[in-house]
Amino acid sequence: MDSIRTVLVTGGAGYAGAVLVPKLLAAGFRVRVLDLYLYGKQVFDQVRPSPMLEEFVGDLRDPALVAQAVAGCDSVIHLACISNDPSFELNPVLGRTINLDAFPPLVRLSREAEVQRFVYASSSSVYGISDSPDVTEDHPLRPLTDYSRFKAECETILLEQQSSEFTTLVLRPATLCGYSPRQRLDLTVNILTNHAVNNRRITVFGGSQLRPNFHVEDMADLYLQVLQEPLERIAGQVLNAGYENHSVSALAEIVKRVVGQELGYNDIEIVTTPSDDLRSYHISSEKITRVLGYRPRRSIEDAVRGLVTAFRTGKLPDSLSKSTYFNIKRMQEVHLQ
């Protein structure tokens, strides 16, 4: 009997997946990636010689390809989606077909392939707006957008399939930040850092909204941990995954300070403008520590320093204009349907 664990990572060439997949390979997993590779195939250049990595280039909406990719896997980490609200709103029909319509067939095919554990990357945006000092997993879901609503619906679809043969886990990550081989520069901390480094000017939209954040390396470490946990410890769980909660204005001040320290800039300007983006919530990640003993290890400052290093060493060329750093730009460029 082959004792090597085999995991399918849908969307594995994305922002989080590009950090996760090398960690899985280093831990001895056999890894399959199912992804359209819209943002380039170079993300796995450092690990691609590995015989433990199998890549399926294609669409999550292709059931034959999904069946092929999941066959023989004991675990699935489902990351693939049209990420974040602005990208979703670019083409709501596309967003629905990928984020919601493709989900039940993926779950069904995973069960038929006798997958033992299925980990779903939901989002802490399912909470919408809340003035609660700490939003726990029991907090009512009040999604403000179709992106968040479909995340919540997929949670329900998955948890209904929880059984002794099919272990399900829902994670609700905070907004990710930090450096990845498939860099995104359209996420709050990353946007602020890009502009602080390259324009010495940060624009804050609104500013009072509370936003939880989570380092992309910590997110990848968490996915690795939940693959190694006993099934009974994660079965049917819903867990927030975040670290630091700050207002957007406070994030801008952190970025200004750290970039200034790292690069010797003392002239970074913060400009505040109105915003109609009202999403604001302060999540509690106490439960994940209690249930899994998990604690993040990397701060917002660490994320900013990592990005500054990437800029300084030439890993992020043309960072203000290159489409592959920005989901919406890239989706428009390739006319994704």
Steps between C-alpha positions, in 0.01 A plus 500: 500500500640840401538692826583834335220750548360651179327839510321691226531878527248675277622847412840382613688744276331798665620738769464261795558182300836619367623517860319184613603254227877518570428451872291190424773355280763569766280319754493188279156533343424405143333814364262552212419852387190583297518855369448710189845657557366840392783670685783294356660159540820639646367480856626142539832539320688418820313175566388388155772235461339317792344166401256557786332792319229441239340792321158503335463812287133565455166615630329404824175499302619201292369195692706253297820685587397532865429126517843428353675736741327372814531127424725335757515805729432466870469877558373809318579861581258712301648845434378561145258789460453842352665672793368807680202722433634732225622204290167327547299808404697530174299203369234376745389214272856371476537541875191295569599215267842463665431596862164327543384285208826303473507424872239222540651297212846538657371374835313212335801394293719520810266270689484258209882497494494406872673820609531491880528870579375807315622843610309800368646851488202719579551862607455713809310742273193279557446703819439822304475794740520445873571728794560201725838534675587145398312314227503130579394210282153509659437855381213534249614508139404822324675486162477830314594375155445200275864402554445473875151351465626218278783433745238457774282277279795274420570464871149365550526267199826354628408463867184309405730232353699451821512131592730239646627429147524862382652749742427865426665817630408862427764767555405869493828679431555869555641711217837359405818704471870455433723369223410204277652367177155579351485846642177692546525875535123556522465412870499768769844466663663412169341797321614740771853361497530513121404866494710591802808345339447616144300825532580606858129578513227283654132556426260378768137450396289566806735389772282419797400154371642220710673230297652178631824395333700180473847436360492275192780285649292444814202405284710240318631364829142462622395303191799272553407451864135411433612231255700341779241527778299193605174499306287514812660827607396691186180317406217742429686795647465863391802706600597863461860544393651841562751679712498878528191718475567862405315788341610578145644829628707314759626263231614800297693635798669163555597483132632858504712430807646168386571609142658818635723297732597245235571743216588816690199688366375781722265663249225237452165678480164355606195641319151407618197503268137389549398140428174314448664173607337454839625150585625516858548221752742394771534122500598278789737213430483365854314185394768379258758532777276307739409226251826457311758678712570719199663841545618727219866594512529793258385859547385774264848647540649168383278506192605855414869421551471194278341706225764772532770234462325365190484848347863569590626175349312537174242226557209734426582696184247745354296470816271793429394384155567131432164326462596175673515676837138612472217250462261736320759621250603146414143371469420786262817436302426132435121551464431223748152354443 
